[in-house]
Structures are given as C-alpha cells and as structure tokens.
C-alpha cells in the first residue's frame, strides 16, 4: 500500500504543479510585457500595469458581446460605460477613474499567441503613435473568448493616472469577471486550448492514480 500511496501522492503533486504553471501563463500579462519592451526599445518609459485598468479592459471586451464585426466597423462602447457599467462590474472606485489616453481592441476567430495578438493590434503608423505616446503612464490588458471559445478578443487600455491612486479596487480586490483574464491580477489564466488540455490531462492522471490504488477499472 506504501507504493500505491506514493504513486497517488506523485500524481496529485504533478497535477497541482501543472495548474500552478498555468497561473504564470497569463496572456494579458504577456501582452503588457510586449507593450513595455517595445516602448523601452523606442526610448519611451515603461508603463505601470494597473490591475483595475486591466479589469476594465476585460469589461471593454465584454461590451462587444462576441461581435467581431463590431470591431472591424470601428465601433466602440460609449465613454460613459466606464463609469456606469465597467467600474461597478470590476469593483473599481468610480472617483478613482482617470482619462483613457489610448485603446486597442482586436478580434480573431482562432486563438493566437500574445506576440501575434500584439502584431495584430499594432499594425500601422497610427497605432505606433498611440503605443509610444508620452501621455500614457499606466496600462491594462485583457483577453477573452466568447463563452470560453471563439471568437477571441484582445484589448489594451492606456491612461495617464497616478500609480496607487487611479482605478482603485474597492477592498483591494477586483470582482470575479470570468470568463477571460486581465493583466496585473496574478490570475490563473492560460492560452485557450492549453488550459483545457492541461486540466483534462491532469484530471485523467488523478483518475488513473485512484484506479491503481483502489483497483478500479476505468
């Protein structure tokens, strides 16, 4: 029974490790990293990754209600949505909202890597001008599928707020706004199919361990 117990412990450990690795694979955080690396390479300052702003970016995505065509038509939610809808949904204190100085929104029918998403969003001189603007001090990014699947949306919001005084979260914690994930949250989030694969594979591993230990037939 000692060997069986050891096998079960190992399986559970591997499963928990797989889930832990996902928490380090937040594509929204990676998108912010790409923004800052490109800014510093262009001699512009790196931006503060604001969790509250990141949550608002996810709400910005949800406002499109899965309609990729609306992005292509250059439609966008009204600015009043930040105060009336986005901030309350995230738990962001309304009085701490600061002006949005730039925004990118993109949509794909299939999931792409953060660097591919970055290239999709920054694709012309106007977008480069926004990316390198000296008016920005903070950034927040988000990514989400529609009902957990296609199409996939990517969003980056910029602001000129002050660190630790803008987009403050009520109680210091954002409300749960899944599906999707946003930057600055240390959230468990993965690249679409990878998360599903890792989770399913991990569950099968644990099921197999229990089958071996208790002599079950799957």
Legacy VTK file of the C-alpha trace (Angstrom):
# vtk DataFile Version 3.0
C-alpha trace
ASCII
DATASET POLYDATA
POINTS 218 float
0.000 0.000 0.000
3.010 2.290 0.544
3.877 2.141 -3.169
0.271 2.848 -4.139
0.132 5.766 -1.743
3.367 7.145 -3.145
2.003 6.859 -6.678
-1.146 8.745 -5.707
0.845 11.469 -3.973
3.072 11.866 -7.044
0.100 12.116 -9.378
-1.568 14.728 -7.205
1.690 16.673 -6.976
2.128 16.667 -10.747
-1.464 17.772 -11.233
-1.104 20.673 -8.809
2.182 21.648 -10.473
0.502 21.708 -13.873
-2.198 24.017 -12.576
0.382 26.230 -10.884
2.273 26.645 -14.152
-0.918 27.981 -15.743
-1.037 30.860 -13.254
2.275 32.030 -14.707
0.881 31.925 -18.224
-1.477 34.868 -18.301
-1.563 36.125 -21.917
-2.785 39.546 -20.767
0.348 39.952 -18.617
2.440 38.879 -21.595
0.728 41.491 -23.753
1.628 44.209 -21.227
5.216 42.944 -21.212
5.310 43.325 -25.003
3.946 46.854 -24.731
6.637 47.844 -22.244
9.508 46.115 -24.031
8.582 47.877 -27.270
8.225 51.218 -25.510
11.591 50.986 -23.771
13.247 49.877 -27.022
11.845 53.096 -28.520
13.225 55.151 -25.605
9.766 55.601 -24.102
9.101 54.899 -20.437
7.651 51.596 -19.242
4.064 51.824 -18.007
2.612 50.731 -14.686
0.498 47.590 -15.023
-2.715 48.636 -13.257
-4.956 45.746 -12.175
-8.089 47.904 -12.069
-7.433 49.168 -15.590
-6.850 45.590 -16.730
-10.242 44.581 -15.354
-11.837 47.480 -17.210
-10.165 46.215 -20.394
-11.929 42.884 -19.902
-15.239 44.701 -19.413
-14.497 46.649 -22.581
-14.226 43.323 -24.420
-17.475 42.043 -22.956
-19.292 45.143 -24.230
-18.861 43.789 -27.764
-20.948 40.731 -26.838
-18.863 38.452 -29.050
-19.441 40.518 -32.198
-16.163 40.537 -34.121
-17.757 42.594 -36.882
-18.292 45.496 -34.498
-14.514 45.703 -34.009
-13.965 45.737 -37.764
-16.551 48.507 -38.110
-14.543 50.595 -35.635
-17.431 50.692 -33.178
-16.654 51.186 -29.505
-18.565 51.351 -26.234
-19.543 54.876 -25.122
-17.160 56.502 -22.680
-19.965 56.652 -20.131
-19.763 52.854 -19.900
-16.589 53.174 -17.838
-18.480 54.902 -15.042
-21.912 53.344 -15.465
-21.005 49.704 -16.143
-17.325 48.767 -16.276
-16.225 50.239 -12.935
-19.123 48.763 -10.900
-18.675 45.342 -12.524
-14.996 45.325 -11.570
-15.345 46.915 -8.154
-13.288 49.916 -9.268
-13.968 53.032 -7.208
-15.667 55.479 -9.579
-13.915 58.530 -8.123
-10.536 56.975 -8.945
-11.226 56.704 -12.691
-8.832 58.706 -14.835
-8.973 59.531 -18.563
-8.282 56.794 -21.112
-5.453 58.091 -23.302
-5.424 55.264 -25.834
-7.020 51.925 -26.605
-6.538 48.904 -28.829
-9.152 46.239 -29.474
-8.819 43.250 -31.797
-10.694 40.064 -32.563
-9.750 36.741 -34.153
-11.813 33.660 -34.938
-8.986 31.500 -33.563
-6.744 31.877 -30.540
-3.335 33.408 -31.259
-0.260 33.848 -29.099
0.295 37.172 -27.293
3.036 38.240 -29.732
0.743 37.528 -32.692
-2.028 39.472 -30.974
0.380 42.361 -30.417
1.248 42.410 -34.136
-2.468 42.343 -34.957
-3.153 45.357 -32.722
-0.067 47.396 -33.655
-0.206 47.315 -37.430
0.119 50.890 -38.733
1.645 54.295 -38.045
-1.369 55.477 -36.055
-1.180 52.508 -33.710
2.566 53.044 -33.252
1.871 56.669 -32.349
-0.564 55.507 -29.672
1.837 52.837 -28.400
4.749 55.253 -27.951
2.721 58.227 -26.679
4.225 60.107 -23.759
0.740 60.811 -22.430
0.445 57.283 -21.030
1.548 56.365 -17.507
-0.480 53.181 -16.945
-1.632 50.206 -18.971
-4.093 47.357 -18.576
-4.751 44.447 -20.934
-7.275 41.657 -21.228
-8.072 38.619 -23.352
-11.241 36.586 -23.567
-13.061 34.136 -25.749
-16.805 34.253 -26.237
-18.441 31.845 -23.800
-14.970 30.361 -23.376
-14.488 29.821 -27.121
-14.233 31.581 -30.479
-14.064 34.423 -31.332
-11.206 35.690 -29.176
-10.822 39.330 -28.198
-7.702 41.235 -27.131
-7.767 44.682 -25.554
-5.191 47.178 -24.279
-6.179 50.364 -22.440
-3.847 53.253 -21.584
-4.337 56.005 -19.032
-2.474 58.975 -17.585
-3.382 58.178 -13.976
-1.071 58.163 -10.995
0.184 54.904 -9.522
-1.678 53.829 -6.376
-4.361 56.488 -6.807
-6.138 55.603 -10.073
-8.515 52.726 -10.851
-8.536 51.697 -7.211
-10.312 48.479 -6.295
-12.889 48.541 -3.525
-11.308 46.491 -0.751
-8.204 45.994 -2.878
-9.688 43.043 -4.773
-11.409 43.034 -8.165
-14.735 41.276 -8.557
-14.812 37.940 -10.386
-15.395 38.695 -14.072
-14.776 35.374 -15.801
-14.564 34.137 -18.491
-11.363 35.813 -19.611
-8.402 37.258 -17.779
-6.658 40.568 -17.353
-3.209 41.872 -16.511
-1.894 42.648 -13.056
-4.180 40.183 -11.305
-1.938 37.122 -10.776
-4.952 35.270 -12.135
-4.996 31.638 -13.233
-5.316 32.015 -16.967
-3.911 30.181 -19.935
-3.875 30.241 -23.690
-7.287 28.859 -24.613
-6.785 25.230 -25.641
-3.676 24.807 -23.458
-5.670 25.349 -20.264
-8.321 22.846 -21.313
-5.680 20.327 -22.297
-3.693 20.674 -19.092
-6.788 20.495 -16.917
-8.215 17.416 -18.656
-4.867 15.676 -18.734
-4.355 16.382 -15.048
-7.771 15.030 -14.113
-7.114 11.866 -16.110
-3.817 11.446 -14.281
-5.513 11.688 -10.887
-8.284 9.333 -12.010
-5.656 6.836 -13.109
-3.914 7.114 -9.753
-7.109 6.361 -7.895
-7.802 3.458 -10.236
-4.413 1.938 -9.486
-4.667 2.487 -5.735
-8.182 1.213 -5.286
-8.215 -1.371 -8.071
-10.890 0.390 -10.116
-11.491 -0.327 -13.804
-11.939 2.803 -15.899
LINES 1 219
218 0 1 2 3 4 5 6 7 8 9 10 11 12 13 14 15 16 17 18 19 20 21 22 23 24 25 26 27 28 29 30 31 32 33 34 35 36 37 38 39 40 41 42 43 44 45 46 47 48 49 50 51 52 53 54 55 56 57 58 59 60 61 62 63 64 65 66 67 68 69 70 71 72 73 74 75 76 77 78 79 80 81 82 83 84 85 86 87 88 89 90 91 92 93 94 95 96 97 98 99 100 101 102 103 104 105 106 107 108 109 110 111 112 113 114 115 116 117 118 119 120 121 122 123 124 125 126 127 128 129 130 131 132 133 134 135 136 137 138 139 140 141 142 143 144 145 146 147 148 149 150 151 152 153 154 155 156 157 158 159 160 161 162 163 164 165 166 167 168 169 170 171 172 173 174 175 176 177 178 179 180 181 182 183 184 185 186 187 188 189 190 191 192 193 194 195 196 197 198 199 200 201 202 203 204 205 206 207 208 209 210 211 212 213 214 215 216 217
